Amino acid sequence: MSELNNKHDYIIFDNDDESYLKWMDDNPDGYVLNIDRAKTPRKYMIHKSNCSHIAEFEEKRQESHSYTINMLKVVSKDHKPLVHYCKGVRKINSRINIPECGDCL
């Protein structure tokens, strides 16, 4: 399932690998928030959409691996909507900086 939020310019991919991977292919300069499903998430990080930590390149993708079952993927063409999602929607403490991948950002 994918959920588009036009007001804040992000899409949430929840158990929808096919749409997520298509978005990744179509938006190599986009951003991806990898966030756990807990009401109060403990694991979350922002990556560039071409980061190998969140999706393998198309030729190396495994059909047995899921990208959007255990962790939600929230994507945007800009970084700011993902920070808004963390702090405004998921209520992560506003004084906490949202971690960014040290390899791709």
DODRENKE-156927 format. One record per atom (N, C-alpha, C): residue number from 1; residue in one letter; chain; atom name; x, y, z. Coordinates in steps of 0.05 Angstrom, whole numbers, plus 5000, padded with zeros to 4 digits. Example, Ala and Ser with C-alpha at 12.3 -4.5 7.8 and 13.67 -1.06 7.14 Angstrom:
DODRENKE-156927
<r pos="1" code="A" unit="A" site="N" x="5264" y="4886" z="5156"/>
<r pos="1" code="A" unit="A" site="CA" x="5246" y="4910" z="5156"/>
<r pos="1" code="A" unit="A" site="C" x="5264" y="4934" z="5156"/>
<r pos="2" code="S" unit="A" site="N" x="5257" y="4955" z="5142"/>
<r pos="2" code="S" unit="A" site="CA" x="5273" y="4979" z="5143"/>
<r pos="2" code="S" unit="A" site="C" x="5258" y="5001" z="5157"/>
end
This chain:
DODRENKE-156927
<r pos="1" code="M" unit="A" site="N" x="5017" y="4976" z="5000"/>
<r pos="1" code="M" unit="A" site="CA" x="5000" y="5000" z="5000"/>
<r pos="1" code="M" unit="A" site="C" x="5018" y="5025" z="5000"/>
<r pos="2" code="S" unit="A" site="N" x="5010" y="5044" z="4984"/>
<r pos="2" code="S" unit="A" site="CA" x="5025" y="5069" z="4984"/>
<r pos="2" code="S" unit="A" site="C" x="5005" y="5092" z="4991"/>
<r pos="3" code="E" unit="A" site="N" x="5015" y="5111" z="5006"/>
<r pos="3" code="E" unit="A" site="CA" x="4998" y="5133" z="5014"/>
<r pos="3" code="E" unit="A" site="C" x="5012" y="5160" z="5006"/>
<r pos="4" code="L" unit="A" site="N" x="5000" y="5175" z="4989"/>
<r pos="4" code="L" unit="A" site="CA" x="5010" y="5201" z="4980"/>
<r pos="4" code="L" unit="A" site="C" x="5000" y="5223" z="4998"/>
<r pos="5" code="N" unit="A" site="N" x="5017" y="5240" z="5008"/>
<r pos="5" code="N" unit="A" site="CA" x="5009" y="5263" z="5023"/>
<r pos="5" code="N" unit="A" site="C" x="5017" y="5287" z="5007"/>
<r pos="6" code="N" unit="A" site="N" x="4998" y="5298" z="4991"/>
<r pos="6" code="N" unit="A" site="CA" x="5003" y="5321" z="4974"/>
<r pos="6" code="N" unit="A" site="C" x="5010" y="5346" z="4990"/>
<r pos="7" code="K" unit="A" site="N" x="4998" y="5349" z="5013"/>
<r pos="7" code="K" unit="A" site="CA" x="5003" y="5374" z="5028"/>
<r pos="7" code="K" unit="A" site="C" x="5033" y="5376" z="5036"/>
<r pos="8" code="H" unit="A" site="N" x="5045" y="5354" z="5043"/>
<r pos="8" code="H" unit="A" site="CA" x="5073" y="5354" z="5052"/>
<r pos="8" code="H" unit="A" site="C" x="5093" y="5341" z="5033"/>
<r pos="9" code="D" unit="A" site="N" x="5084" y="5333" z="5010"/>
<r pos="9" code="D" unit="A" site="CA" x="5101" y="5323" z="4989"/>
<r pos="9" code="D" unit="A" site="C" x="5117" y="5298" z="4997"/>
<r pos="10" code="Y" unit="A" site="N" x="5105" y="5279" z="5009"/>
<r pos="10" code="Y" unit="A" site="CA" x="5118" y="5254" z="5014"/>
<r pos="10" code="Y" unit="A" site="C" x="5099" y="5231" z="5008"/>
<r pos="11" code="I" unit="A" site="N" x="5110" y="5207" z="5003"/>
<r pos="11" code="I" unit="A" site="CA" x="5095" y="5183" z="4999"/>
<r pos="11" code="I" unit="A" site="C" x="5104" y="5162" z="5019"/>
<r pos="12" code="I" unit="A" site="N" x="5085" y="5148" z="5031"/>
<r pos="12" code="I" unit="A" site="CA" x="5092" y="5126" z="5050"/>
<r pos="12" code="I" unit="A" site="C" x="5088" y="5100" z="5035"/>
<r pos="13" code="F" unit="A" site="N" x="5109" y="5083" z="5036"/>
<r pos="13" code="F" unit="A" site="CA" x="5107" y="5056" z="5025"/>
<r pos="13" code="F" unit="A" site="C" x="5105" y="5036" z="5048"/>
<r pos="14" code="D" unit="A" site="N" x="5083" y="5022" z="5049"/>
<r pos="14" code="D" unit="A" site="CA" x="5078" y="5003" z="5070"/>
<r pos="14" code="D" unit="A" site="C" x="5070" y="4976" z="5057"/>
<r pos="15" code="N" unit="A" site="N" x="5089" y="4957" z="5058"/>
<r pos="15" code="N" unit="A" site="CA" x="5084" y="4930" z="5046"/>
<r pos="15" code="N" unit="A" site="C" x="5078" y="4933" z="5016"/>
<r pos="16" code="D" unit="A" site="N" x="5094" y="4949" z="5003"/>
<r pos="16" code="D" unit="A" site="CA" x="5090" y="4954" z="4974"/>
<r pos="16" code="D" unit="A" site="C" x="5117" y="4957" z="4961"/>
<r pos="17" code="D" unit="A" site="N" x="5132" y="4936" z="4959"/>
<r pos="17" code="D" unit="A" site="CA" x="5159" y="4937" z="4948"/>
<r pos="17" code="D" unit="A" site="C" x="5160" y="4945" z="4919"/>
<r pos="18" code="E" unit="A" site="N" x="5141" y="4936" z="4904"/>
<r pos="18" code="E" unit="A" site="CA" x="5141" y="4942" z="4875"/>
<r pos="18" code="E" unit="A" site="C" x="5139" y="4972" z="4870"/>
<r pos="19" code="S" unit="A" site="N" x="5121" y="4985" z="4883"/>
<r pos="19" code="S" unit="A" site="CA" x="5118" y="5014" z="4880"/>
<r pos="19" code="S" unit="A" site="C" x="5142" y="5029" z="4891"/>
<r pos="20" code="Y" unit="A" site="N" x="5152" y="5020" z="4914"/>
<r pos="20" code="Y" unit="A" site="CA" x="5175" y="5032" z="4926"/>
<r pos="20" code="Y" unit="A" site="C" x="5199" y="5031" z="4908"/>
<r pos="21" code="L" unit="A" site="N" x="5205" y="5008" z="4897"/>
<r pos="21" code="L" unit="A" site="CA" x="5228" y="5004" z="4879"/>
<r pos="21" code="L" unit="A" site="C" x="5225" y="5020" z="4853"/>
<r pos="22" code="K" unit="A" site="N" x="5200" y="5022" z="4843"/>
<r pos="22" code="K" unit="A" site="CA" x="5196" y="5039" z="4820"/>
<r pos="22" code="K" unit="A" site="C" x="5201" y="5068" z="4826"/>
<r pos="23" code="W" unit="A" site="N" x="5192" y="5077" z="4850"/>
<r pos="23" code="W" unit="A" site="CA" x="5198" y="5105" z="4858"/>
<r pos="23" code="W" unit="A" site="C" x="5228" y="5110" z="4859"/>
<r pos="24" code="M" unit="A" site="N" x="5242" y="5090" z="4871"/>
<r pos="24" code="M" unit="A" site="CA" x="5271" y="5093" z="4874"/>
<r pos="24" code="M" unit="A" site="C" x="5284" y="5095" z="4846"/>
<r pos="25" code="D" unit="A" site="N" x="5276" y="5078" z="4827"/>
<r pos="25" code="D" unit="A" site="CA" x="5287" y="5079" z="4800"/>
<r pos="25" code="D" unit="A" site="C" x="5281" y="5106" z="4786"/>
<r pos="26" code="D" unit="A" site="N" x="5257" y="5116" z="4791"/>
<r pos="26" code="D" unit="A" site="CA" x="5248" y="5141" z="4778"/>
<r pos="26" code="D" unit="A" site="C" x="5259" y="5166" z="4792"/>
<r pos="27" code="N" unit="A" site="N" x="5269" y="5164" z="4816"/>
<r pos="27" code="N" unit="A" site="CA" x="5278" y="5187" z="4832"/>
<r pos="27" code="N" unit="A" site="C" x="5306" y="5183" z="4844"/>
<r pos="28" code="P" unit="A" site="N" x="5326" y="5180" z="4828"/>
<r pos="28" code="P" unit="A" site="CA" x="5353" y="5173" z="4839"/>
<r pos="28" code="P" unit="A" site="C" x="5365" y="5196" z="4857"/>
<r pos="29" code="D" unit="A" site="N" x="5354" y="5220" z="4855"/>
<r pos="29" code="D" unit="A" site="CA" x="5363" y="5242" z="4871"/>
<r pos="29" code="D" unit="A" site="C" x="5345" y="5248" z="4894"/>
<r pos="30" code="G" unit="A" site="N" x="5325" y="5230" z="4899"/>
<r pos="30" code="G" unit="A" site="CA" x="5306" y="5234" z="4921"/>
<r pos="30" code="G" unit="A" site="C" x="5317" y="5226" z="4948"/>
<r pos="31" code="Y" unit="A" site="N" x="5299" y="5227" z="4968"/>
<r pos="31" code="Y" unit="A" site="CA" x="5307" y="5221" z="4995"/>
<r pos="31" code="Y" unit="A" site="C" x="5288" y="5200" z="5006"/>
<r pos="32" code="V" unit="A" site="N" x="5298" y="5183" z="5024"/>
<r pos="32" code="V" unit="A" site="CA" x="5282" y="5161" z="5035"/>
<r pos="32" code="V" unit="A" site="C" x="5286" y="5161" z="5066"/>
<r pos="33" code="L" unit="A" site="N" x="5264" y="5161" z="5080"/>
<r pos="33" code="L" unit="A" site="CA" x="5265" y="5158" z="5109"/>
<r pos="33" code="L" unit="A" site="C" x="5259" y="5128" z="5114"/>
<r pos="34" code="N" unit="A" site="N" x="5277" y="5114" z="5126"/>
<r pos="34" code="N" unit="A" site="CA" x="5273" y="5086" z="5134"/>
<r pos="34" code="N" unit="A" site="C" x="5266" y="5087" z="5163"/>
<r pos="35" code="I" unit="A" site="N" x="5241" y="5079" z="5170"/>
<r pos="35" code="I" unit="A" site="CA" x="5231" y="5083" z="5198"/>
<r pos="35" code="I" unit="A" site="C" x="5215" y="5058" z="5207"/>
<r pos="36" code="D" unit="A" site="N" x="5219" y="5051" z="5232"/>
<r pos="36" code="D" unit="A" site="CA" x="5205" y="5027" z="5242"/>
<r pos="36" code="D" unit="A" site="C" x="5175" y="5034" z="5246"/>
<r pos="37" code="R" unit="A" site="N" x="5160" y="5012" z="5251"/>
<r pos="37" code="R" unit="A" site="CA" x="5131" y="5015" z="5252"/>
<r pos="37" code="R" unit="A" site="C" x="5120" y="5022" z="5280"/>
<r pos="38" code="A" unit="A" site="N" x="5137" y="5022" z="5300"/>
<r pos="38" code="A" unit="A" site="CA" x="5128" y="5027" z="5327"/>
<r pos="38" code="A" unit="A" site="C" x="5114" y="5054" z="5330"/>
<r pos="39" code="K" unit="A" site="N" x="5095" y="5055" z="5348"/>
<r pos="39" code="K" unit="A" site="CA" x="5081" y="5081" z="5353"/>
<r pos="39" code="K" unit="A" site="C" x="5101" y="5103" z="5360"/>
<r pos="40" code="T" unit="A" site="N" x="5121" y="5096" z="5376"/>
<r pos="40" code="T" unit="A" site="CA" x="5143" y="5114" z="5382"/>
<r pos="40" code="T" unit="A" site="C" x="5168" y="5101" z="5370"/>
<r pos="41" code="P" unit="A" site="N" x="5175" y="5109" z="5345"/>
<r pos="41" code="P" unit="A" site="CA" x="5197" y="5095" z="5332"/>
<r pos="41" code="P" unit="A" site="C" x="5224" y="5099" z="5346"/>
<r pos="42" code="R" unit="A" site="N" x="5240" y="5078" z="5345"/>
<r pos="42" code="R" unit="A" site="CA" x="5266" y="5079" z="5357"/>
<r pos="42" code="R" unit="A" site="C" x="5288" y="5077" z="5335"/>
<r pos="43" code="K" unit="A" site="N" x="5280" y="5067" z="5312"/>
<r pos="43" code="K" unit="A" site="CA" x="5299" y="5064" z="5290"/>
<r pos="43" code="K" unit="A" site="C" x="5289" y="5081" z="5266"/>
<r pos="44" code="Y" unit="A" site="N" x="5305" y="5100" z="5258"/>
<r pos="44" code="Y" unit="A" site="CA" x="5298" y="5116" z="5235"/>
<r pos="44" code="Y" unit="A" site="C" x="5323" y="5131" z="5225"/>
<r pos="45" code="M" unit="A" site="N" x="5324" y="5134" z="5199"/>
<r pos="45" code="M" unit="A" site="CA" x="5347" y="5148" z="5186"/>
<r pos="45" code="M" unit="A" site="C" x="5339" y="5157" z="5158"/>
<r pos="46" code="I" unit="A" site="N" x="5349" y="5180" z="5150"/>
<r pos="46" code="I" unit="A" site="CA" x="5345" y="5190" z="5123"/>
<r pos="46" code="I" unit="A" site="C" x="5369" y="5183" z="5106"/>
<r pos="47" code="H" unit="A" site="N" x="5362" y="5174" z="5081"/>
<r pos="47" code="H" unit="A" site="CA" x="5382" y="5166" z="5061"/>
<r pos="47" code="H" unit="A" site="C" x="5376" y="5180" z="5035"/>
<r pos="48" code="K" unit="A" site="N" x="5395" y="5181" z="5017"/>
<r pos="48" code="K" unit="A" site="CA" x="5390" y="5188" z="4989"/>
<r pos="48" code="K" unit="A" site="C" x="5378" y="5163" z="4977"/>
<r pos="49" code="S" unit="A" site="N" x="5362" y="5166" z="4957"/>
<r pos="49" code="S" unit="A" site="CA" x="5348" y="5143" z="4946"/>
<r pos="49" code="S" unit="A" site="C" x="5367" y="5123" z="4932"/>
<r pos="50" code="N" unit="A" site="N" x="5390" y="5132" z="4925"/>
<r pos="50" code="N" unit="A" site="CA" x="5409" y="5113" z="4912"/>
<r pos="50" code="N" unit="A" site="C" x="5428" y="5100" z="4932"/>
<r pos="51" code="C" unit="A" site="N" x="5423" y="5103" z="4958"/>
<r pos="51" code="C" unit="A" site="CA" x="5440" y="5091" z="4978"/>
<r pos="51" code="C" unit="A" site="C" x="5438" y="5061" z="4979"/>
<r pos="52" code="S" unit="A" site="N" x="5460" y="5047" z="4979"/>
<r pos="52" code="S" unit="A" site="CA" x="5460" y="5018" z="4980"/>
<r pos="52" code="S" unit="A" site="C" x="5449" y="5006" z="5006"/>
<r pos="53" code="H" unit="A" site="N" x="5448" y="5023" z="5027"/>
<r pos="53" code="H" unit="A" site="CA" x="5437" y="5013" z="5053"/>
<r pos="53" code="H" unit="A" site="C" x="5407" y="5008" z="5052"/>
<r pos="54" code="I" unit="A" site="N" x="5393" y="5020" z="5034"/>
<r pos="54" code="I" unit="A" site="CA" x="5364" y="5018" z="5034"/>
<r pos="54" code="I" unit="A" site="C" x="5352" y="5003" z="5010"/>
<r pos="55" code="A" unit="A" site="N" x="5367" y="5001" z="4989"/>
<r pos="55" code="A" unit="A" site="CA" x="5358" y="4985" z="4966"/>
<r pos="55" code="A" unit="A" site="C" x="5382" y="4979" z="4948"/>
<r pos="56" code="E" unit="A" site="N" x="5383" y="4954" z="4940"/>
<r pos="56" code="E" unit="A" site="CA" x="5404" y="4946" z="4922"/>
<r pos="56" code="E" unit="A" site="C" x="5398" y="4956" z="4894"/>
<r pos="57" code="F" unit="A" site="N" x="5419" y="4959" z="4879"/>
<r pos="57" code="F" unit="A" site="CA" x="5414" y="4967" z="4851"/>
<r pos="57" code="F" unit="A" site="C" x="5398" y="4946" z="4837"/>
<r pos="58" code="E" unit="A" site="N" x="5383" y="4954" z="4817"/>
<r pos="58" code="E" unit="A" site="CA" x="5363" y="4938" z="4804"/>
<r pos="58" code="E" unit="A" site="C" x="5373" y="4910" z="4796"/>
<r pos="59" code="E" unit="A" site="N" x="5397" y="4908" z="4786"/>
<r pos="59" code="E" unit="A" site="CA" x="5407" y="4882" z="4777"/>
<r pos="59" code="E" unit="A" site="C" x="5414" y="4863" z="4801"/>
<r pos="60" code="K" unit="A" site="N" x="5416" y="4874" z="4825"/>
<r pos="60" code="K" unit="A" site="CA" x="5423" y="4857" z="4848"/>
<r pos="60" code="K" unit="A" site="C" x="5399" y="4852" z="4867"/>
<r pos="61" code="R" unit="A" site="N" x="5375" y="4862" z="4860"/>
<r pos="61" code="R" unit="A" site="CA" x="5352" y="4858" z="4878"/>
<r pos="61" code="R" unit="A" site="C" x="5344" y="4829" z="4880"/>
<r pos="62" code="Q" unit="A" site="N" x="5336" y="4822" z="4904"/>
<r pos="62" code="Q" unit="A" site="CA" x="5329" y="4794" z="4909"/>
<r pos="62" code="Q" unit="A" site="C" x="5298" y="4793" z="4912"/>
<r pos="63" code="E" unit="A" site="N" x="5286" y="4774" z="4899"/>
<r pos="63" code="E" unit="A" site="CA" x="5257" y="4771" z="4901"/>
<r pos="63" code="E" unit="A" site="C" x="5249" y="4762" z="4929"/>
<r pos="64" code="S" unit="A" site="N" x="5266" y="4749" z="4944"/>
<r pos="64" code="S" unit="A" site="CA" x="5259" y="4739" z="4970"/>
<r pos="64" code="S" unit="A" site="C" x="5262" y="4760" z="4992"/>
<r pos="65" code="H" unit="A" site="N" x="5273" y="4783" z="4985"/>
<r pos="65" code="H" unit="A" site="CA" x="5278" y="4804" z="5005"/>
<r pos="65" code="H" unit="A" site="C" x="5256" y="4825" z="5003"/>
<r pos="66" code="S" unit="A" site="N" x="5246" y="4834" z="5026"/>
<r pos="66" code="S" unit="A" site="CA" x="5226" y="4855" z="5026"/>
<r pos="66" code="S" unit="A" site="C" x="5238" y="4881" z="5037"/>
<r pos="67" code="Y" unit="A" site="N" x="5231" y="4903" z="5025"/>
<r pos="67" code="Y" unit="A" site="CA" x="5241" y="4928" z="5034"/>
<r pos="67" code="Y" unit="A" site="C" x="5221" y="4943" z="5051"/>
<r pos="68" code="T" unit="A" site="N" x="5195" y="4937" z="5049"/>
<r pos="68" code="T" unit="A" site="CA" x="5175" y="4954" z="5061"/>
<r pos="68" code="T" unit="A" site="C" x="5157" y="4938" z="5081"/>
<r pos="69" code="I" unit="A" site="N" x="5165" y="4914" z="5089"/>
<r pos="69" code="I" unit="A" site="CA" x="5148" y="4900" z="5109"/>
<r pos="69" code="I" unit="A" site="C" x="5157" y="4907" z="5137"/>
<r pos="70" code="N" unit="A" site="N" x="5182" y="4904" z="5144"/>
<r pos="70" code="N" unit="A" site="CA" x="5191" y="4909" z="5171"/>
<r pos="70" code="N" unit="A" site="C" x="5194" y="4939" z="5177"/>
<r pos="71" code="M" unit="A" site="N" x="5202" y="4954" z="5157"/>
<r pos="71" code="M" unit="A" site="CA" x="5207" y="4983" z="5161"/>
<r pos="71" code="M" unit="A" site="C" x="5190" y="4997" z="5140"/>
<r pos="72" code="L" unit="A" site="N" x="5177" y="5019" z="5148"/>
<r pos="72" code="L" unit="A" site="CA" x="5164" y="5036" z="5128"/>
<r pos="72" code="L" unit="A" site="C" x="5184" y="5052" z="5113"/>
<r pos="73" code="K" unit="A" site="N" x="5178" y="5059" z="5088"/>
<r pos="73" code="K" unit="A" site="CA" x="5195" y="5077" z="5072"/>
<r pos="73" code="K" unit="A" site="C" x="5178" y="5101" z="5066"/>
<r pos="74" code="V" unit="A" site="N" x="5187" y="5124" z="5075"/>
<r pos="74" code="V" unit="A" site="CA" x="5174" y="5150" z="5069"/>
<r pos="74" code="V" unit="A" site="C" x="5193" y="5164" z="5050"/>
<r pos="75" code="V" unit="A" site="N" x="5183" y="5172" z="5027"/>
<r pos="75" code="V" unit="A" site="CA" x="5200" y="5183" z="5006"/>
<r pos="75" code="V" unit="A" site="C" x="5191" y="5211" z="4998"/>
<r pos="76" code="S" unit="A" site="N" x="5210" y="5226" z="4988"/>
<r pos="76" code="S" unit="A" site="CA" x="5205" y="5253" z="4978"/>
<r pos="76" code="S" unit="A" site="C" x="5227" y="5262" z="4960"/>
<r pos="77" code="K" unit="A" site="N" x="5222" y="5281" z="4943"/>
<r pos="77" code="K" unit="A" site="CA" x="5243" y="5293" z="4926"/>
<r pos="77" code="K" unit="A" site="C" x="5259" y="5313" z="4942"/>
<r pos="78" code="D" unit="A" site="N" x="5250" y="5320" z="4966"/>
<r pos="78" code="D" unit="A" site="CA" x="5263" y="5340" z="4983"/>
<r pos="78" code="D" unit="A" site="C" x="5267" y="5328" z="5011"/>
<r pos="79" code="H" unit="A" site="N" x="5286" y="5337" z="5025"/>
<r pos="79" code="H" unit="A" site="CA" x="5293" y="5328" z="5052"/>
<r pos="79" code="H" unit="A" site="C" x="5273" y="5337" z="5073"/>
<r pos="80" code="K" unit="A" site="N" x="5264" y="5362" z="5070"/>
<r pos="80" code="K" unit="A" site="CA" x="5247" y="5374" z="5091"/>
<r pos="80" code="K" unit="A" site="C" x="5221" y="5359" z="5097"/>
<r pos="81" code="P" unit="A" site="N" x="5206" y="5349" z="5077"/>
<r pos="81" code="P" unit="A" site="CA" x="5182" y="5335" z="5084"/>
<r pos="81" code="P" unit="A" site="C" x="5186" y="5310" z="5101"/>
<r pos="82" code="L" unit="A" site="N" x="5210" y="5298" z="5099"/>
<r pos="82" code="L" unit="A" site="CA" x="5215" y="5274" z="5115"/>
<r pos="82" code="L" unit="A" site="C" x="5220" y="5282" z="5144"/>
<r pos="83" code="V" unit="A" site="N" x="5233" y="5305" z="5149"/>
<r pos="83" code="V" unit="A" site="CA" x="5237" y="5315" z="5176"/>
<r pos="83" code="V" unit="A" site="C" x="5210" y="5322" z="5188"/>
<r pos="84" code="H" unit="A" site="N" x="5192" y="5335" z="5172"/>
<r pos="84" code="H" unit="A" site="CA" x="5165" y="5341" z="5181"/>
<r pos="84" code="H" unit="A" site="C" x="5150" y="5315" z="5189"/>
<r pos="85" code="Y" unit="A" site="N" x="5152" y="5295" z="5172"/>
<r pos="85" code="Y" unit="A" site="CA" x="5139" y="5269" z="5179"/>
<r pos="85" code="Y" unit="A" site="C" x="5148" y="5259" z="5206"/>
<r pos="86" code="C" unit="A" site="N" x="5174" y="5259" z="5210"/>
<r pos="86" code="C" unit="A" site="CA" x="5185" y="5249" z="5236"/>
<r pos="86" code="C" unit="A" site="C" x="5175" y="5265" z="5260"/>
<r pos="87" code="K" unit="A" site="N" x="5177" y="5291" z="5258"/>
<r pos="87" code="K" unit="A" site="CA" x="5170" y="5308" z="5281"/>
<r pos="87" code="K" unit="A" site="C" x="5141" y="5314" z="5283"/>
<r pos="88" code="G" unit="A" site="N" x="5127" y="5318" z="5260"/>
<r pos="88" code="G" unit="A" site="CA" x="5099" y="5326" z="5261"/>
<r pos="88" code="G" unit="A" site="C" x="5080" y="5303" z="5262"/>
<r pos="89" code="V" unit="A" site="N" x="5085" y="5282" z="5246"/>
<r pos="89" code="V" unit="A" site="CA" x="5067" y="5260" z="5244"/>
<r pos="89" code="V" unit="A" site="C" x="5074" y="5238" z="5265"/>
<r pos="90" code="R" unit="A" site="N" x="5099" y="5230" z="5266"/>
<r pos="90" code="R" unit="A" site="CA" x="5107" y="5209" z="5284"/>
<r pos="90" code="R" unit="A" site="C" x="5115" y="5219" z="5312"/>
<r pos="91" code="K" unit="A" site="N" x="5115" y="5245" z="5316"/>
<r pos="91" code="K" unit="A" site="CA" x="5119" y="5257" z="5342"/>
<r pos="91" code="K" unit="A" site="C" x="5146" y="5251" z="5355"/>
<r pos="92" code="I" unit="A" site="N" x="5166" y="5249" z="5338"/>
<r pos="92" code="I" unit="A" site="CA" x="5193" y="5246" z="5348"/>
<r pos="92" code="I" unit="A" site="C" x="5202" y="5273" z="5360"/>
<r pos="93" code="N" unit="A" site="N" x="5214" y="5273" z="5383"/>
<r pos="93" code="N" unit="A" site="CA" x="5222" y="5297" z="5398"/>
<r pos="93" code="N" unit="A" site="C" x="5234" y="5318" z="5380"/>
<r pos="94" code="S" unit="A" site="N" x="5222" y="5341" z="5380"/>
<r pos="94" code="S" unit="A" site="CA" x="5231" y="5363" z="5361"/>
<r pos="94" code="S" unit="A" site="C" x="5259" y="5372" z="5367"/>
<r pos="95" code="R" unit="A" site="N" x="5270" y="5366" z="5390"/>
<r pos="95" code="R" unit="A" site="CA" x="5298" y="5375" z="5396"/>
<r pos="95" code="R" unit="A" site="C" x="5318" y="5355" z="5385"/>
<r pos="96" code="I" unit="A" site="N" x="5309" y="5332" z="5376"/>
<r pos="96" code="I" unit="A" site="CA" x="5327" y="5312" z="5366"/>
<r pos="96" code="I" unit="A" site="C" x="5331" y="5316" z="5336"/>
<r pos="97" code="N" unit="A" site="N" x="5357" y="5316" z="5328"/>
<r pos="97" code="N" unit="A" site="CA" x="5362" y="5317" z="5300"/>
<r pos="97" code="N" unit="A" site="C" x="5357" y="5289" z="5288"/>
<r pos="98" code="I" unit="A" site="N" x="5343" y="5289" z="5265"/>
<r pos="98" code="I" unit="A" site="CA" x="5337" y="5264" z="5252"/>
<r pos="98" code="I" unit="A" site="C" x="5363" y="5254" z="5239"/>
<r pos="99" code="P" unit="A" site="N" x="5372" y="5229" z="5246"/>
<r pos="99" code="P" unit="A" site="CA" x="5397" y="5219" z="5236"/>
<r pos="99" code="P" unit="A" site="C" x="5397" y="5217" z="5205"/>
<r pos="100" code="E" unit="A" site="N" x="5420" y="5223" z="5194"/>
<r pos="100" code="E" unit="A" site="CA" x="5424" y="5220" z="5165"/>
<r pos="100" code="E" unit="A" site="C" x="5447" y="5200" z="5160"/>
<r pos="101" code="C" unit="A" site="N" x="5444" y="5185" z="5139"/>
<r pos="101" code="C" unit="A" site="CA" x="5464" y="5165" z="5132"/>
<r pos="101" code="C" unit="A" site="C" x="5491" y="5179" z="5128"/>
<r pos="102" code="G" unit="A" site="N" x="5512" y="5168" z="5141"/>
<r pos="102" code="G" unit="A" site="CA" x="5539" y="5180" z="5137"/>
<r pos="102" code="G" unit="A" site="C" x="5552" y="5172" z="5111"/>
<r pos="103" code="D" unit="A" site="N" x="5541" y="5153" z="5097"/>
<r pos="103" code="D" unit="A" site="CA" x="5553" y="5144" z="5071"/>
<r pos="103" code="D" unit="A" site="C" x="5541" y="5159" z="5048"/>
<r pos="104" code="C" unit="A" site="N" x="5516" y="5167" z="5049"/>
<r pos="104" code="C" unit="A" site="CA" x="5503" y="5179" z="5025"/>
<r pos="104" code="C" unit="A" site="C" x="5496" y="5209" z="5029"/>
<r pos="105" code="L" unit="A" site="N" x="5496" y="5218" z="5053"/>
<r pos="105" code="L" unit="A" site="CA" x="5489" y="5247" z="5058"/>
<r pos="105" code="L" unit="A" site="C" x="5512" y="5261" z="5071"/>
end
